[in-house]
Amino acid sequence: MPTTIEVNKQSVEALLGSGKTKPFVIPEYQRPYAWTDEQVETLFEDLWEFTAISGGTEREGSYFLGSIVAYENEDGEQEIIDGQQRITSLFLLLRAIYTKLVVTPASERTPEANNFIGKIEPAIWRTNKLTGTVDFKNILLTSRVVNNEGNEILRSILETGKTDENAKDNYSKNYRYFQELFDKHSIENPLMVYQFIYALLNQAILLPITADTQDTALTIFSTLNDRGLPLSDADIFKAKIYNQLDSYEKKDFIDRWKDLDEQATDAEESIQQLFYYNMFYLRALEKDIKTTTPGVRKYYSANKFERLYKNGLLDTLFVILNLWKVINKGEEIENEDWSKNIKIRQSLDILKSYPNEFWKYPVVIYYVCYRNKVDFEMKFGLFLNKLLMELMTKYLLFPTINAVKPDILKLNSAIIKSSTPKFEFKEIDVSQIEERIQNPNRSMVRMILKTLAYEHQDTLLPNKWEIEHIFPQKWQTNYFPDVPENIIKEKIEHIGNKIPFEKNLNIVAGNGYFGKKKKEYTASKIAITKAMGTSDVQDWDMDAIMKRDIRVSDSIIKILKNWSNAYLNIIGKIQADKPSAEDLARIEEFKKKGWI
């Protein structure tokens, strides 16, 4: 069925007045009202300036306020997807003006005042079609933002025109500020007041974009939005789940969601990203190994959002978050000894330098499935190293996302069945990668250097380190007069000419030559860099780079072989033993659920 979109510019009076037949609703998934006093002042002052220069009854100018993206929901309401901050502010501004106009007794009002009172009333409230009587409780704008006390505050302000002078919420503060600005300008330039109201109602133009479905409206919003905080899929998921709960469950859900949001932010993640990780976990459970990755909203909205409503969803998101607390922030998780294991943390740190995100999904799935098993710490460490070996060798030879994607999706599904899953990556002879290690793709350098460094230390690398070129990238051409410049440019990018180096020390070392920089290397807390500073090497030339190329590639290949052999050994041992009762019970549980 073709998508229907209606676009028709309208004045503020016309657009707000359309709420008489299709009231405006700010849905549950929207963020709370957040306009600052600066934004309020900008709107008011811009409109006043426009009135003075281009607007009013004597001119035909127009002032564009922006677009409003909405769709008509099943209750016949205009559900606002984009523009809720702007439209809310317009309602508050008109209410502030109306309150000032009706302060004067009816018998003493000017004809202009009575006229605009009559124009503003049907833009804010329903009025009786025969008598014109205003129903102040029947407001044309309703906010349903989840767990937002401001919903009632907004309703009260629009109904009564009153607010607590000490209230600190944005609705109250902005409403009072609109009143202050209107009073100030009315005193300074009383002849402009009614011209201003006329311009606001008739010459301030909005561009309502009305879609036939929520999905279409959200797509339009994502395309148009460039203001920094687009509505996320997680906001919609929150509202969907909230609306399915009983009243006694809603407060607990909101408290947990807020806690999850705050903890995710602290861990440098987001709820949106947690849903994304969970999608790959659910796909693995469903044995979905299709290489096309669905959008998060499309995935969870399938079958009337049934995946969102399953018990334990938030519990799983909290579990996934614990993993990222360790990876991103180095936190130790209570009662999870693996999070203190420095070798596991080093492996995770190496994985963080992998050039794409496909390493994350099997790690998440493995953790969610097996974190409570007695032998988790041992198996997790072996699994991570085997994953590193497969990913690193694959990327060195085939540096694209698609090269590893199908294998990762198969691995995800295999993890569900076994804590020692079979890696179906194509067998690679590690001797093939010797040259690629010596002259690697730029995206792999940090990963290789971390792998090398962690063989020589039991601490994590400093947070701020850079790739140091031992022979500097900037050099004098007479330094190697007998070596062609193109050869020098190539060799200085080899792995043999690179070490990890703390940023602050690297700044001090600058572009000096090896003899001058060795002193700074000795101050490093990175073992392989410190060793470079205390080595017997006096000069660093092309021959030194090539010799270290061989040493580094030999070391990396040995590490990769050890990782692979250690994992294969544990698989062999497990296959030789009978499955434990716990393993058998887990298999039966998955069979009942149709997962295997």
Secondary structure, 3 states (H helix, E strand, C coil): CCCCEEECCEEHHHHHHHHHCCCEEECCCCCCCCCCHHHHHHHHHHHHHHHHHCCCCCCCCCEEEEEEEEEECCCCCEEEEECHHHHHHHHHHHHHHHHHHHHCCHHHCCHHHHHHHHHHHHHHEEECCCCCCEEEEEECEEECCCCCCHHHHHHHHHHHCCCCCCCCCHHHHHHHHHHHHHHHHHHHCHHHHHHHHHHHHHHEEEEEEEECCHHHHHHHHHHHCCCCCCCCHHHHHHHHHHHHCCHHHHHHHHHHHHHHHHHHHHCCCCHHHHHHHHHHHHHHHCCCCCCCCCCHHHHHHHHHHCCCCCCCHHHHHHHHHHHHHHHHHCCCCCCCHHHHCHHHHHHHHHHCCCCCHHHHHHHHHHHHHHCCCCCHHHHHHHHHHHHHHHHHHHHHHCCCHHHHHHHHHHHHHHHHHCCCCCCCCCCCCHHHHHHHHHCCCHHHHHHHHHHHHHCCCCCCCCCCEEEEECCCCCCCCCCCCCCCHHHHHHHCCCHHHEEEEEHHHHHHHCCCCHHHHHHHHHCCCCHHHHHHHCCCCCCCCHHHHHHHHHHHHHHHHHHHHHHHHHHHHHHHHHHHCCCCHHHHHHHHHHHHCCCC
